[in-house]
Amino acid sequence: MISYVVYIFLLPNSIAFASPVINATLTNEYGESYQVIVNSGNVFENYSSDGSINQVVNLDLSEDNIIPMQEGQYRSAWDSTGGLFAQTTVNLGTKSYQGTTLYKVNSVSGYWEFHDNTITVSSPYLLVKTNGPSDVGYANQSSVYYPANNFAIYPGFSNYATVTSLPEIGAYLELTISRSGEIWYLNLSNYR
C-alpha cells in the first residue's frame, strides 16, 4: 500500500520516530528508468502497544504514477494500463537508548499481483538489513532472500541501530518483470 500518508503517534515516554525513506524505480532492459511516485496515499504506519512499527508501502504501476527520469523518447515505454501492484511491509522493533530511538527489522512481508495477463515476475530479490550505530557499538546485520509471492521473512536480527543519513534499516525488493516480451526491473526501498 504505497501512499505517503504517514501517521506519527508518540508513545508514552518515547520520542518522535524518524520518517520512512521510500523510493521506487521502474527500469526497462535498455536502462531507461522511471521514478515511481510514492505519495502520502501509499505509505502507512501502524504503531503497536509493544513499540513496534509496521511500515507499509503500496506501489501501483499505472501511467499516472511513473515519471521518466531521462529526456527524450524511450525505446520501450511502460504500458498505460499499469498492470502490476506490489506491497511491502517492514515490521520494526524499537527501543530507547540514551534518549535516542533505536530500530531493528523484526520481519518483512509482501506480495505482488497482476492486472495484465501478459506479465510474469521472476528472480525476486530481497535485501533486509539493520545497520548503524548501536547500543552495542555498531549493528551490522543483513540477509538476502529470494522469496516467492506472498512472502513473510523473519531475519532473526538481535541488534538495534539508530537512523543515519543512509537508509540502513529496512528492506529492498527487486522484481524482474516480463511483459509482452520486454524485460523490466522494479526496485522498491522501504527503509527507516
PASEBA-1860 file (N, C-alpha, C; in nm, 3 decimals):
! residues 192
1> MISYVVYI> 0.085/-0.115/0.000/0.000/0.000/0.000/0.089/0.121/0.000 ~ 0.106/0.179/-0.114/0.202/0.286/-0.127/0.132/0.418/-0.128 ~ 0.138/0.485/-0.019/0.085/0.618/-0.005/0.178/0.687/0.088 ~ 0.196/0.813/0.069/0.280/0.878/0.166/0.193/0.945/0.269 ~ 0.108/0.863/0.329/0.032/0.907/0.442/0.106/0.849/0.559 ~ 0.171/0.933/0.632/0.250/0.886/0.744/0.184/0.935/0.871 ~ 0.140/0.841/0.953/0.079/0.876/1.080/0.185/0.862/1.188 ~ 0.207/0.968/1.266/0.307/0.962/1.372/0.235/0.976/1.505
9> FLLPNSIA> 0.247/0.874/1.586/0.191/0.877/1.720/0.306/0.867/1.819 ~ 0.299/0.946/1.923/0.401/0.938/2.026/0.352/0.843/2.135 ~ 0.434/0.745/2.162/0.402/0.651/2.268/0.445/0.710/2.402 ~ 0.384/0.667/2.510/0.425/0.721/2.640/0.575/0.703/2.662 ~ 0.638/0.806/2.716/0.781/0.803/2.748/0.866/0.773/2.625 ~ 0.825/0.821/2.509/0.905/0.798/2.389/0.930/0.931/2.320 ~ 1.021/0.928/2.222/1.047/1.047/2.144/0.996/1.022/2.003 ~ 0.990/1.127/1.921/0.938/1.113/1.786/1.023/1.014/1.706
17> FASPVINA> 0.957/0.936/1.623/1.025/0.838/1.540/1.072/0.902/1.411 ~ 1.179/0.852/1.355/1.232/0.902/1.228/1.135/0.869/1.115 ~ 1.135/0.951/1.012/1.046/0.931/0.899/1.096/0.819/0.809 ~ 1.002/0.754/0.737/1.045/0.650/0.644/1.118/0.707/0.523 ~ 1.201/0.623/0.463/1.273/0.658/0.340/1.227/0.558/0.234 ~ 1.137/0.603/0.147/1.075/0.516/0.049/1.116/0.563/-0.090 ~ 1.154/0.469/-0.176/1.193/0.503/-0.312/1.160/0.385/-0.402 ~ 1.110/0.416/-0.523/1.079/0.309/-0.618/1.112/0.355/-0.760
25> TLTNEYGE> 1.172/0.264/-0.837/1.202/0.292/-0.977/1.163/0.172/-1.062 ~ 1.132/0.202/-1.188/1.099/0.101/-1.287/1.192/0.125/-1.405 ~ 1.270/0.023/-1.441/1.373/0.039/-1.545/1.352/-0.067/-1.652 ~ 1.362/-0.025/-1.779/1.347/-0.123/-1.886/1.482/-0.188/-1.918 ~ 1.480/-0.284/-2.008/1.601/-0.361/-2.039/1.709/-0.278/-2.105 ~ 1.676/-0.156/-2.149/1.775/-0.065/-2.210/1.836/0.032/-2.109 ~ 1.796/0.019/-1.982/1.849/0.107/-1.878/1.776/0.240/-1.867 ~ 1.662/0.252/-1.932/1.582/0.374/-1.926/1.488/0.364/-1.807
33> SYQVIVNS> 1.492/0.462/-1.716/1.425/0.449/-1.587/1.310/0.547/-1.569 ~ 1.214/0.502/-1.490/1.103/0.584/-1.444/1.109/0.592/-1.292 ~ 1.079/0.709/-1.238/1.058/0.722/-1.094/0.912/0.686/-1.068 ~ 0.889/0.597/-0.973/0.752/0.563/-0.935/0.712/0.654/-0.820 ~ 0.602/0.725/-0.839/0.557/0.820/-0.737/0.510/0.745/-0.612 ~ 0.565/0.786/-0.501/0.525/0.731/-0.372/0.472/0.848/-0.291 ~ 0.339/0.862/-0.285/0.282/0.977/-0.216/0.218/0.933/-0.084 ~ 0.155/1.028/-0.018/0.103/1.001/0.116/-0.010/0.900/0.117
41> GNVFENYS> -0.070/0.874/0.003/-0.174/0.773/-0.002/-0.119/0.632/-0.013 ~ 0.013/0.619/-0.023/0.075/0.489/-0.048/0.163/0.435/0.064 ~ 0.184/0.514/0.169/0.267/0.470/0.282/0.186/0.483/0.410 ~ 0.182/0.376/0.485/0.107/0.376/0.610/0.195/0.325/0.722 ~ 0.178/0.383/0.839/0.248/0.335/0.958/0.147/0.304/1.065 ~ 0.163/0.188/1.126/0.080/0.147/1.238/0.170/0.118/1.355 ~ 0.132/0.170/1.471/0.212/0.152/1.592/0.142/0.057/1.688 ~ 0.219/-0.037/1.741/0.165/-0.134/1.835/0.199/-0.094/1.978
49> SDGSINQV> 0.124/-0.149/2.072/0.148/-0.115/2.212/0.285/-0.162/2.260 ~ 0.345/-0.261/2.191/0.479/-0.307/2.230/0.590/-0.219/2.174 ~ 0.553/-0.112/2.103/0.652/-0.020/2.047/0.696/-0.052/1.906 ~ 0.648/-0.163/1.849/0.687/-0.196/1.712/0.606/-0.114/1.612 ~ 0.662/-0.101/1.492/0.601/-0.021/1.386/0.586/-0.108/1.262 ~ 0.470/-0.104/1.200/0.451/-0.163/1.068/0.456/-0.050/0.967 ~ 0.554/-0.055/0.878/0.572/0.046/0.774/0.531/-0.018/0.641 ~ 0.413/0.019/0.591/0.352/-0.044/0.474/0.364/0.048/0.353
57> VNLDLSED> 0.413/-0.009/0.242/0.428/0.067/0.118/0.352/-0.005/0.007 ~ 0.269/0.069/-0.067/0.195/0.015/-0.181/0.243/0.082/-0.309 ~ 0.266/0.002/-0.411/0.305/0.055/-0.543/0.201/0.013/-0.646 ~ 0.154/0.111/-0.721/0.062/0.086/-0.831/0.129/0.139/-0.957 ~ 0.167/0.049/-1.047/0.241/0.090/-1.166/0.147/0.132/-1.278 ~ 0.068/0.236/-1.251/-0.017/0.293/-1.355/0.055/0.414/-1.415 ~ 0.011/0.456/-1.532/0.078/0.563/-1.605/0.086/0.693/-1.523 ~ -0.016/0.719/-1.441/-0.018/0.841/-1.360/0.088/0.841/-1.251
65> NIIPMQEG> 0.144/0.724/-1.219/0.238/0.712/-1.108/0.383/0.698/-1.149 ~ 0.414/0.709/-1.278/0.553/0.696/-1.320/0.596/0.817/-1.402 ~ 0.719/0.862/-1.375/0.775/0.982/-1.439/0.908/0.945/-1.503 ~ 0.926/0.971/-1.633/1.055/0.941/-1.697/1.169/1.016/-1.628 ~ 1.282/0.947/-1.607/1.397/1.008/-1.541/1.499/1.063/-1.640 ~ 1.483/1.034/-1.770/1.571/1.088/-1.873/1.485/1.163/-1.975 ~ 1.548/1.253/-2.047/1.477/1.325/-2.152/1.476/1.242/-2.280 ~ 1.379/1.269/-2.367/1.376/1.205/-2.497/1.288/1.082/-2.500
73> QYRSAWDS> 1.280/1.022/-2.617/1.197/0.904/-2.638/1.259/0.781/-2.572 ~ 1.175/0.701/-2.513/1.219/0.573/-2.459/1.198/0.466/-2.565 ~ 1.291/0.376/-2.577/1.277/0.268/-2.674/1.167/0.171/-2.633 ~ 1.138/0.164/-2.505/1.035/0.073/-2.455/0.962/0.143/-2.341 ~ 0.834/0.177/-2.363/0.758/0.251/-2.261/0.669/0.155/-2.183 ~ 0.651/0.186/-2.055/0.560/0.107/-1.973/0.419/0.132/-2.021 ~ 0.339/0.028/-2.034/0.204/0.038/-2.086/0.116/0.123/-1.995 ~ 0.027/0.201/-2.054/-0.055/0.295/-1.977/-0.157/0.225/-1.886
81> TGGLFAQT> -0.181/0.096/-1.907/-0.278/0.026/-1.823/-0.222/-0.012/-1.687 ~ -0.094/0.007/-1.666/-0.033/-0.027/-1.537/0.001/-0.173/-1.527 ~ -0.093/-0.252/-1.476/-0.076/-0.396/-1.480/-0.015/-0.462/-1.359 ~ 0.048/-0.387/-1.269/0.115/-0.451/-1.155/0.096/-0.369/-1.028 ~ 0.066/-0.438/-0.919/0.057/-0.378/-0.786/0.152/-0.456/-0.696 ~ 0.227/-0.386/-0.613/0.319/-0.452/-0.521/0.310/-0.386/-0.384 ~ 0.332/-0.465/-0.280/0.329/-0.414/-0.144/0.441/-0.477/-0.062 ~ 0.505/-0.396/0.021/0.596/-0.448/0.124/0.559/-0.389/0.259
89> TVNLGTKS> 0.575/-0.470/0.361/0.555/-0.426/0.499/0.679/-0.463/0.578 ~ 0.740/-0.363/0.640/0.854/-0.385/0.728/0.808/-0.364/0.871 ~ 0.824/-0.466/0.956/0.793/-0.452/1.097/0.922/-0.422/1.171 ~ 0.923/-0.308/1.239/1.041/-0.260/1.310/1.020/-0.267/1.460 ~ 1.112/-0.333/1.529/1.115/-0.325/1.674/1.186/-0.198/1.715 ~ 1.149/-0.140/1.828/1.212/-0.016/1.875/1.253/-0.029/2.021 ~ 1.354/0.049/2.056/1.388/0.066/2.196/1.460/0.199/2.213 ~ 1.456/0.252/2.332/1.520/0.380/2.360/1.656/0.355/2.426
97> YQGTTLYK> 1.754/0.431/2.381/1.889/0.419/2.438/1.947/0.559/2.449 ~ 1.970/0.605/2.570/2.026/0.738/2.598/1.953/0.847/2.520 ~ 1.820/0.840/2.524/1.738/0.943/2.461/1.720/0.931/2.311 ~ 1.773/0.824/2.251/1.763/0.803/2.107/1.682/0.676/2.081 ~ 1.597/0.680/1.979/1.522/0.561/1.940/1.606/0.476/1.848 ~ 1.621/0.349/1.884/1.692/0.252/1.802/1.590/0.156/1.739 ~ 1.624/0.102/1.621/1.532/0.016/1.546/1.602/-0.114/1.507 ~ 1.522/-0.218/1.486/1.572/-0.340/1.420/1.456/-0.396/1.337
105> VNSVSGYW> 1.490/-0.465/1.231/1.388/-0.529/1.147/1.347/-0.661/1.211 ~ 1.220/-0.670/1.249/1.165/-0.795/1.302/1.122/-0.888/1.189 ~ 1.056/-0.829/1.088/1.006/-0.911/0.977/0.981/-0.823/0.855 ~ 0.976/-0.887/0.740/0.940/-0.821/0.614/0.842/-0.913/0.542 ~ 0.731/-0.856/0.498/0.634/-0.934/0.422/0.594/-0.856/0.298 ~ 0.535/-0.925/0.202/0.492/-0.856/0.082/0.431/-0.948/-0.020 ~ 0.380/-0.886/-0.126/0.322/-0.963/-0.236/0.315/-0.873/-0.359 ~ 0.284/-0.934/-0.472/0.258/-0.859/-0.594/0.142/-0.927/-0.665
113> EFHDNTIT> 0.068/-0.847/-0.742/-0.044/-0.901/-0.817/-0.052/-0.833/-0.953 ~ -0.111/-0.903/-1.050/-0.114/-0.855/-1.188/-0.255/-0.812/-1.226 ~ -0.261/-0.709/-1.309/-0.386/-0.669/-1.372/-0.370/-0.677/-1.523 ~ -0.277/-0.759/-1.566/-0.245/-0.776/-1.707/-0.191/-0.917/-1.723 ~ -0.259/-1.000/-1.804/-0.219/-1.141/-1.812/-0.095/-1.165/-1.897 ~ -0.034/-1.059/-1.951/0.094/-1.077/-2.023/0.214/-1.064/-1.931 ~ 0.191/-1.033/-1.803/0.300/-1.009/-1.708/0.337/-1.136/-1.632 ~ 0.468/-1.158/-1.618/0.519/-1.258/-1.526/0.632/-1.195/-1.445
121> VSSPYLLV> 0.652/-1.246/-1.325/0.759/-1.197/-1.238/0.855/-1.312/-1.212 ~ 0.985/-1.283/-1.219/1.086/-1.384/-1.190/1.197/-1.319/-1.108 ~ 1.282/-1.402/-1.056/1.403/-1.360/-0.984/1.378/-1.255/-0.876 ~ 1.278/-1.274/-0.789/1.261/-1.178/-0.680/1.384/-1.179/-0.589 ~ 1.427/-1.061/-0.550/1.547/-1.045/-0.466/1.509/-0.953/-0.351 ~ 1.539/-0.993/-0.229/1.506/-0.915/-0.110/1.630/-0.902/-0.022 ~ 1.669/-0.778/0.006/1.779/-0.749/0.098/1.719/-0.687/0.223 ~ 1.744/-0.748/0.338/1.693/-0.698/0.466/1.814/-0.662/0.551
129> KTNGPSDV> 1.809/-0.543/0.613/1.925/-0.504/0.694/1.890/-0.414/0.811 ~ 1.969/-0.426/0.915/1.969/-0.336/1.030/2.115/-0.300/1.054 ~ 2.157/-0.186/1.002/2.296/-0.142/1.014/2.300/-0.001/1.071 ~ 2.399/0.026/1.153/2.418/0.161/1.203/2.469/0.161/1.345 ~ 2.498/0.283/1.397/2.542/0.297/1.536/2.439/0.235/1.630 ~ 2.489/0.173/1.735/2.403/0.092/1.820/2.445/0.103/1.965 ~ 2.363/0.047/2.051/2.399/0.040/2.193/2.508/-0.065/2.218 ~ 2.542/-0.144/2.116/2.649/-0.244/2.128/2.769/-0.206/2.042
137> GYANQSSV> 2.777/-0.079/2.003/2.886/-0.032/1.918/2.838/-0.003/1.778 ~ 2.824/-0.108/1.697/2.773/-0.092/1.562/2.697/-0.219/1.523 ~ 2.573/-0.202/1.481/2.495/-0.316/1.433/2.523/-0.333/1.284 ~ 2.558/-0.452/1.246/2.589/-0.481/1.105/2.524/-0.614/1.069 ~ 2.394/-0.607/1.043/2.317/-0.728/1.017/2.249/-0.715/0.881 ~ 2.266/-0.811/0.795/2.195/-0.811/0.667/2.177/-0.955/0.620 ~ 2.068/-0.977/0.547/2.038/-1.108/0.492/1.974/-1.091/0.356 ~ 2.004/-1.183/0.265/1.948/-1.183/0.130/1.854/-1.302/0.116
145> YYPANNFA> 1.739/-1.277/0.051/1.639/-1.382/0.029/1.593/-1.375/-0.117 ~ 1.537/-1.485/-0.163/1.478/-1.493/-0.296/1.335/-1.543/-0.278 ~ 1.245/-1.456/-0.233/1.114/-1.502/-0.186/1.016/-1.533/-0.299 ~ 0.923/-1.621/-0.267/0.808/-1.643/-0.355/0.705/-1.533/-0.327 ~ 0.603/-1.526/-0.408/0.497/-1.429/-0.385/0.428/-1.457/-0.252 ~ 0.369/-1.353/-0.192/0.306/-1.362/-0.060/0.404/-1.414/0.045 ~ 0.515/-1.341/0.058/0.622/-1.387/0.147/0.615/-1.322/0.284 ~ 0.673/-1.389/0.381/0.694/-1.336/0.516/0.830/-1.386/0.561
153> IYPGFSNY> 0.920/-1.292/0.589/1.059/-1.321/0.623/1.086/-1.274/0.766 ~ 1.149/-1.357/0.845/1.188/-1.323/0.983/1.339/-1.339/0.993 ~ 1.415/-1.230/0.980/1.561/-1.244/0.972/1.630/-1.280/1.104 ~ 1.563/-1.265/1.216/1.624/-1.302/1.344/1.732/-1.207/1.391 ~ 1.727/-1.080/1.351/1.826/-0.983/1.395/1.813/-0.960/1.545 ~ 1.927/-0.943/1.612/1.926/-0.923/1.757/1.964/-0.781/1.797 ~ 2.039/-0.710/1.713/2.086/-0.576/1.748/1.996/-0.467/1.690 ~ 1.991/-0.356/1.762/1.917/-0.238/1.719/2.016/-0.134/1.669
161> ATVTSLPE> 1.969/-0.041/1.586/2.056/0.066/1.534/1.979/0.196/1.526 ~ 2.053/0.305/1.528/1.990/0.435/1.512/1.989/0.474/1.364 ~ 1.894/0.558/1.328/1.882/0.603/1.190/1.994/0.701/1.159 ~ 2.059/0.684/1.045/2.163/0.775/0.999/2.118/0.838/0.868 ~ 2.206/0.911/0.804/2.173/0.975/0.676/2.159/0.874/0.564 ~ 2.209/0.752/0.583/2.195/0.645/0.483/2.079/0.555/0.520 ~ 2.002/0.507/0.422/1.893/0.414/0.454/1.949/0.275/0.484 ~ 1.961/0.242/0.612/2.026/0.119/0.653/1.939/0.028/0.739
169> IGAYLELT> 1.813/0.068/0.763/1.726/-0.013/0.848/1.596/-0.037/0.771 ~ 1.579/-0.159/0.719/1.459/-0.189/0.642/1.486/-0.293/0.535 ~ 1.422/-0.275/0.418/1.429/-0.377/0.314/1.428/-0.316/0.175 ~ 1.493/-0.388/0.083/1.498/-0.352/-0.059/1.448/-0.472/-0.138 ~ 1.346/-0.452/-0.220/1.289/-0.559/-0.302/1.311/-0.527/-0.449 ~ 1.357/-0.626/-0.525/1.373/-0.611/-0.670/1.299/-0.724/-0.738 ~ 1.217/-0.689/-0.839/1.145/-0.787/-0.918/1.184/-0.771/-1.064 ~ 1.204/-0.882/-1.133/1.225/-0.882/-1.277/1.091/-0.914/-1.342
177> ISRSGEIW> 1.046/-0.823/-1.427/0.912/-0.832/-1.485/0.924/-0.855/-1.635 ~ 0.854/-0.956/-1.683/0.845/-0.979/-1.827/0.705/-0.938/-1.871 ~ 0.701/-0.851/-1.972/0.571/-0.801/-2.019/0.573/-0.791/-2.170 ~ 0.493/-0.871/-2.236/0.483/-0.871/-2.382/0.620/-0.883/-2.448 ~ 0.706/-0.968/-2.392/0.837/-0.991/-2.449/0.943/-0.892/-2.407 ~ 0.908/-0.791/-2.328/1.006/-0.693/-2.278/1.040/-0.723/-2.133 ~ 1.162/-0.685/-2.093/1.207/-0.707/-1.955/1.214/-0.573/-1.883 ~ 1.159/-0.571/-1.761/1.160/-0.453/-1.675/1.209/-0.494/-1.537
185> YLNLSNYR> 1.260/-0.397/-1.462/1.308/-0.421/-1.326/1.241/-0.320/-1.233 ~ 1.173/-0.372/-1.134/1.111/-0.286/-1.032/1.196/-0.292/-0.907 ~ 1.236/-0.175/-0.858/1.316/-0.164/-0.735/1.235/-0.086/-0.632 ~ 1.217/-0.142/-0.515/1.141/-0.076/-0.409/1.220/-0.078/-0.279 ~ 1.253/0.039/-0.228/1.321/0.053/-0.100/1.221/0.094/0.006 ~ 1.218/0.023/0.118/1.130/0.052/0.229/1.218/0.058/0.355 ~ 1.272/0.176/0.380/1.369/0.194/0.488/1.324/0.298/0.588 ~ 1.392/0.296/0.702/1.378/0.399/0.803/1.489/0.496/0.783
END
